[in-house]
């Protein structure tokens, strides 16, 4: 049985910025209710260097985040490792976490990024209806995908 990590990041206190975290919370509730084995869930405000160790322990990884770009409700794409130079490692791109995992632990689990379109980023605001609809569409997609992830990756 494969071990899959679903990792959402963003700030739930800033409206749509918390879409990745909300997705992971909904998927975790679903997986527990359906008793789906092999799924692990985690979330944080941002990705950090320490997350390289977390993804090293899994066979497959899905990152989830909000985005202000694109016309579709969500986008899903395979990631390739790419180390980026940044002022600090306080916040990292998922491609950089994957590259660090390969460098430090010799592992490069197949990794995807699911981004959910948002448009409101104010502090302490409620999740707008448009973002809720985009989140619902992403949850439906990922539930189906997790039931039958690619056999050869």
N, C-alpha and C positions, 0 to 999 in steps of 0.2 A: 504494500500500500504506500502510495506517495504521500509525503508530507508537504502541505501547501500552506504558505504564510500569506494572509491578507493583511496588509499594513496600510491604514489610512492616516493621512497627516493633514494638518491645518488647524485653525483656531475656531472652535465652535462658538466662541464669544464674538465673532465678527461675521455674522450672517452666513453668506455663501462660502466663506473660507473654511467652514467646518464640514463641507460636503463629503470629503474623504473619510473623515471620522464617522459621520452619520452612516455612510455606506457600510463601513466595517461593523458598526453596532447592529445594523439591521441584518446583515449577513450572519453575524454570530448568533443572534436570536433565532434565525431561520435554521441554521446548522444544528443548534442544540435541540430545537423542536423536532427536526427531521432525523436526528441522531446520525448525522453524516460524519463519518470518521475521517481523520487525516487533515482536518482543517485547524489552523491556529490563527488567532486574530490579535492584532496589536494596533496601537495608535499613539500619536504624539503630535505636538504642535509643529514639529519640523523633523527632517531627517538629520541624523548626526553620524559621525564616524563610528560610533558604537553599534550602529545598526548593521554594519558589515558582518559582525559576529552573529547577529540574529538571523540574517538571511543565509549564512553559511550552513546553518543547521536544517535547511529545508531543501526539498527537491524541486520546488517551484515557488515563485514569489509573484504576488500581485500588489503593486503600490496603487493607492487611490488618493487623488487630490482634486481640488477645485481649480478651474481655469476661467479666465475672462475671455479666452480666445475661441474661435470656431463658431460655426452656425448650428452644429448638431447638438443634441442634448448631452452627448458624451462621446468620447473617443477612446479607443483601446488599441494599444500598439506594443509590439515587442521591443524591449530595450536591449541595447548593446552597451557594454562597459565603456565609459569615457571619463577619464580623470580630468577634472577641471581645476584650474588654479583659482583659488579664492583667498580673500583676505584672511579668513579663518575657516575652521571646519565646524563652526557653530551651526550652520545650516548647509545642507548639501543637496545636490540634485540626485535623483535616484540612480542615474547612470554612474555618478561618482561613487555612490555607495557600492554598487555592483563591481566597479573597477577595484575598489579597496578590498572587497571580499576576495576577489581573485588574487590580488597581490599578497594579502596577509594570510589567507587560509587556503589558497590554491583551489577555490571552488567558485563556480560561476553558474548558479542555478538559472534555468530559463526564467526570465523576469519580464513582466508586462507592466505597463502603466495605464490605468484607467483614469481619465480626467473627465470631470463633470462640469458642464458650463454653468457659471454663475454670473451675476451682474451687480450684486449688492454686497458691500463689504464694511458696512458701518458697525461700530461696536454696540454690543448689547441689543441688537435688533433681531427680530424673528426671521426665520427662514421664509423668504417670499414664495408665493405659489408657483412661480416659474421654476425656481430652483427645486422645489419639492417634486414637481413633475419630472424634471431632469434626473433627479435622484431616483425616483421610482423606476424610470426607464433603465437606468444603469443597474439597479438592483435586479430587475427582471433578467436583463442580459447576463449578468454575472452569475446568477443562480443557475441558469441553463448552462453556461460555460463551465462552471465548477462541477456540474454533474457529469460532464464529458470533456475534460481538458484534453489537449492533443496527446496522442499516444507517443509519438516520436517528436521530442523537442530537443 
